[in-house]
Amino acid sequence: MQMHQVRYFLVLAEELNFTRSAARSHVAQPSLTRAIKALEEELGGALFHRDHGNTRLTDLGKLVHPYLEDVYRGAENARRKAREFTGNRLMPLRLGLMCTIAPTQLLDFVHAVQLSHPMVRLQIIDDAAARLQERLLAGDLDVAVYAMPEVPPDPRLHYLPLYRERFVIVVRPDHRLAVGKQVCVRDLDGEPYLSRVNCEFDGPATRVFEEQRANCATVYESDRDDWILAMAAAGIGFGFMPEHSARHPGVVALPLVEPEFWREVALVTVCGRQYSAAAGSIVREAMRKRWNGKAALAVVAVKNAASAEKTSAGRSSPGRRPRVRAAN
């Protein structure tokens, strides 16, 4: 079945006249007739009754008409999308962003991509880190930004570290712990806890609290950090979250110590996968951006490695001897 045969069939089904259909299709009538006959042979029966100039659809023609209409419409949509893509050089890219990263960390990054690379059409997926990693490996995402501090790096993935972020305790300004500059785990014994469902340190933090006998009953849990902050501001309990997510006028954020908890957020891709220019633009913008006022950790690591190699090379190469001029 060829697409021009489908097109001729649809025109003839509308006009019910071979002469008008040929003129409308800009072909000679014998060519249209041959195309219809070839289509009938392929589909196994007559599609039109031809009775003394009275052309009408057969039962088979009526049966296949909506299906051939769908085929033709789908082909036209595919052509249109292809023209848009090649004409405008649109580059689709599926970017996964971890839902526990503060939006302020990512807004200027996403804006920079759109501003500097207008042909990149971003599709942004917001999800928990573990699910982003699964979707990345499955091919449902091109690039993802997330942190999994308690999970060993997957050898199938390539990580470009962006920044490190510590975890803090959030409480009301009039809370008994708000007067200090930091909070120890043991200071939280007996305090009601506001649980973040997607907390990266849920398991390790629970073990530490148990070891230090800090008993904190969970009084509320949510997958939304804004609700955790709102409950802390209402005095319901304390929250445990990344420092840059702890932005609310009704709370105070204090570093948790003994021990401290940190996460390293990275831009992640799949090793060996062939990527489009759109993915390259995301990587470039991530490396160009200053995260929390500092260069991306991956950029710093490359510069440090280059500096160390230069220093090492300078030490290993013999120095030039000073030239001694003979006395007159």
Secondary structure as UniProt FT lines:
FT   HELIX           3..15
FT   HELIX           18..24
FT   TURN            25..26
FT   HELIX           29..43
FT   STRAND          48..51
FT   TURN            52..53
FT   STRAND          54..57
FT   HELIX           59..88
FT   STRAND          91..98
FT   TURN            99..100
FT   HELIX           103..116
FT   TURN            118..119
FT   STRAND          120..127
FT   HELIX           129..138
FT   STRAND          143..146
FT   TURN            149..150
FT   TURN            155..156
FT   STRAND          157..171
FT   TURN            173..174
FT   HELIX           176..179
FT   STRAND          183..184
FT   HELIX           185..188
FT   TURN            189..190
FT   STRAND          193..196
FT   TURN            197..198
FT   TURN            200..201
FT   HELIX           202..211
FT   TURN            212..213
FT   STRAND          218..222
FT   HELIX           225..233
FT   TURN            234..235
FT   STRAND          238..242
FT   HELIX           243..245
FT   TURN            249..250
FT   STRAND          252..257
FT   STRAND          262..270
FT   TURN            271..272
FT   HELIX           277..288
FT   STRAND          290..291
FT   TURN            292..293
FT   STRAND          294..295
FT   HELIX           297..316
//
